[in-house]
Amino acid sequence: MVCEETELSSEEREEYKELETRIEQLKKDLEEEKTRSNEYLERLKYLQAEFDNYKKVMDKKIEEYKKTAGESLILKLIDVYEGMEKCIENWFETEEDERLVGIMLIYDQLKNILKEKGLKEIESIGKRYDPFLHEVLSVEERDDCEEDTILEEFRRGYKLNSKVIRYSVVKVAKKPER
């Protein structure tokens, strides 16, 4: 069999050119769609990362809120707790009474509840003044201790978990001027 070259008619050549043009246009369209698809994919990845970061921030805020949610209630309970403490101290000075045992049990329960909720007393007396924990009410000149040593505590300070909810009000030492 002899292969004969066949000449394309002008109509066929025209149709062939149109098909080639169409193929080129489709290739170009395909590349544009690939580019657009990659852009959408990058945007999606960015939005996903942004959402993940937002979720982490919100989870952290929720945890922080859970830790401090009862802060105002605990602040009010501190006053009750300290009032009971003073009452018990004064009662012991004046008389011994069986009723005191019941009050002391309630006092201990309250103290334990506050501890369970994360309340901690700020240690002050004998410690160095820390502006993040203490508020200075008075200063006393003293030679027998270092400057800024806390000599007296007028009001106890407290932390709820790691946050200071009430500063200790204190008297600090100051070296005398010579």
C-alpha positions as CSV (number, residue, x, y, z in Angstrom):
1,M,0.0,0.0,0.0
2,V,1.3,3.3,-1.0
3,C,0.8,6.2,1.4
4,E,-0.6,9.1,-0.4
5,E,-0.4,12.5,0.8
6,T,-3.7,14.0,0.8
7,E,-4.1,17.7,0.4
8,L,-6.5,19.3,2.8
9,S,-9.2,21.3,1.3
10,S,-9.5,25.0,2.2
11,E,-12.5,24.2,4.4
12,E,-10.6,21.5,6.2
13,R,-7.6,23.8,6.7
14,E,-9.8,26.5,8.1
15,E,-11.4,24.0,10.4
16,Y,-8.0,22.7,11.4
17,K,-6.8,26.3,12.2
18,E,-9.9,26.9,14.3
19,L,-9.3,23.7,16.2
20,E,-5.7,24.6,16.8
21,T,-6.7,28.1,18.0
22,R,-9.4,26.5,20.2
23,I,-6.9,24.1,21.7
24,E,-4.5,27.0,22.4
25,Q,-7.3,29.0,24.0
26,L,-8.3,25.9,26.1
27,K,-4.7,25.5,27.3
28,K,-4.5,29.2,28.2
29,D,-7.9,28.9,30.0
30,L,-6.6,25.8,31.8
31,E,-3.5,27.6,33.0
32,E,-5.6,30.6,34.2
33,E,-7.9,28.2,36.1
34,K,-4.9,26.4,37.7
35,T,-3.5,29.8,38.8
36,R,-6.9,30.8,40.2
37,S,-7.2,27.5,41.9
38,N,-3.8,27.8,43.5
39,E,-4.7,31.3,44.7
40,Y,-7.9,30.0,46.2
41,L,-5.9,27.2,47.9
42,E,-3.4,29.7,49.3
43,R,-6.3,31.9,50.6
44,L,-7.9,28.8,52.1
45,K,-4.7,27.8,53.9
46,Y,-4.2,31.4,55.2
47,L,-7.8,31.5,56.4
48,Q,-7.4,28.1,58.1
49,A,-4.2,29.2,59.8
50,E,-5.9,32.5,60.9
51,F,-8.9,30.5,62.2
52,D,-6.6,28.1,64.1
53,N,-4.8,31.1,65.7
54,Y,-8.1,32.7,66.6
55,K,-9.3,29.4,68.1
56,K,-6.2,29.2,70.2
57,V,-6.6,32.7,71.5
58,M,-10.2,32.2,72.3
59,D,-9.4,28.9,74.1
60,K,-6.8,30.7,76.1
61,K,-9.2,33.5,77.0
62,I,-11.8,30.9,78.0
63,E,-9.3,29.2,80.3
64,E,-8.3,32.5,81.8
65,Y,-12.0,33.4,82.3
66,K,-12.6,30.1,84.0
67,K,-9.7,30.7,86.4
68,T,-10.9,34.2,87.4
69,A,-14.7,33.8,87.0
70,G,-15.3,33.7,90.7
71,E,-12.8,36.5,91.5
72,S,-15.4,39.1,92.7
73,L,-17.1,36.4,94.9
74,I,-13.8,35.4,96.3
75,L,-12.9,39.0,97.1
76,K,-16.2,39.3,99.1
77,L,-15.5,36.0,100.8
78,I,-12.1,37.2,101.9
79,D,-13.7,40.0,104.0
80,V,-16.0,37.4,105.6
81,Y,-13.0,35.1,106.2
82,E,-10.9,37.8,107.7
83,G,-13.8,39.0,109.9
84,M,-14.3,35.4,111.2
85,E,-10.5,35.2,111.9
86,K,-10.6,38.4,114.0
87,C,-13.7,37.2,115.8
88,I,-12.0,33.9,116.7
89,E,-8.8,35.7,117.8
90,N,-10.8,38.1,120.0
91,W,-12.9,35.3,121.4
92,F,-9.9,33.3,122.4
93,E,-8.6,36.3,124.3
94,T,-11.7,36.8,126.3
95,E,-13.1,33.3,127.0
96,E,-13.3,29.7,126.0
97,D,-16.6,28.6,124.7
98,E,-18.0,25.4,123.1
99,R,-19.6,27.6,120.4
100,L,-16.2,28.6,119.3
101,V,-15.5,25.1,118.1
102,G,-18.4,25.2,115.7
103,I,-17.3,28.6,114.4
104,M,-13.8,27.4,114.0
105,L,-15.0,24.4,111.9
106,I,-16.9,26.8,109.6
107,Y,-13.8,29.0,109.4
108,D,-11.6,26.1,108.4
109,Q,-14.2,25.0,105.8
110,L,-14.2,28.5,104.3
111,K,-10.4,28.6,104.4
112,N,-10.2,25.2,102.5
113,I,-12.8,26.2,99.9
114,L,-10.8,29.4,99.2
115,K,-7.6,27.4,98.9
116,E,-9.3,24.9,96.5
117,K,-10.4,27.7,94.3
118,G,-6.8,28.9,94.0
119,L,-6.6,31.6,96.6
120,K,-3.1,32.1,98.2
121,E,-2.0,34.7,100.7
122,I,0.8,36.9,99.7
123,E,3.7,36.6,102.2
124,S,4.9,40.0,103.3
125,I,6.5,40.4,106.7
126,G,10.3,40.1,106.5
127,K,10.2,40.0,102.7
128,R,11.5,42.7,100.3
129,Y,8.9,45.2,99.0
130,D,7.6,44.2,95.6
131,P,5.4,46.8,93.8
132,F,3.6,44.0,92.0
133,L,2.4,42.5,95.3
134,H,2.5,45.3,97.9
135,E,1.2,48.8,98.5
136,V,3.2,50.9,100.9
137,L,1.1,52.8,103.5
138,S,4.0,53.9,105.7
139,V,7.8,54.0,105.9
140,E,9.9,53.7,109.1
141,E,13.6,54.5,109.4
142,R,15.5,51.5,110.6
143,D,19.2,50.6,110.9
144,D,18.7,47.0,111.9
145,C,17.3,45.7,108.5
146,E,17.8,46.3,104.8
147,E,16.0,49.0,103.0
148,D,12.5,48.1,101.6
149,T,12.1,45.2,104.0
150,I,8.5,44.8,105.0
151,L,8.1,45.5,108.8
152,E,4.3,45.3,109.2
153,E,1.3,44.2,107.2
154,F,-1.8,46.4,107.7
155,R,-4.0,44.3,105.3
156,R,-3.2,40.9,103.9
157,G,-2.9,40.5,100.1
158,Y,-4.1,37.6,98.0
159,K,-3.5,36.0,94.7
160,L,-6.1,34.0,92.8
161,N,-4.1,31.4,90.9
162,S,-1.3,33.6,89.7
163,K,-3.2,36.9,89.5
164,V,-3.0,39.4,92.3
165,I,-6.6,40.3,93.3
166,R,-5.7,42.3,96.4
167,Y,-2.4,43.9,97.2
168,S,-0.8,43.7,100.7
169,V,-0.8,47.0,102.4
170,V,2.5,47.3,104.3
171,K,5.0,49.4,106.2
172,V,8.6,49.2,104.9
173,A,12.0,50.0,106.3
174,K,14.1,52.9,105.1
175,K,17.7,53.6,106.0
176,P,18.0,56.7,108.2
177,E,19.5,59.7,106.5
178,R,22.8,60.7,108.0
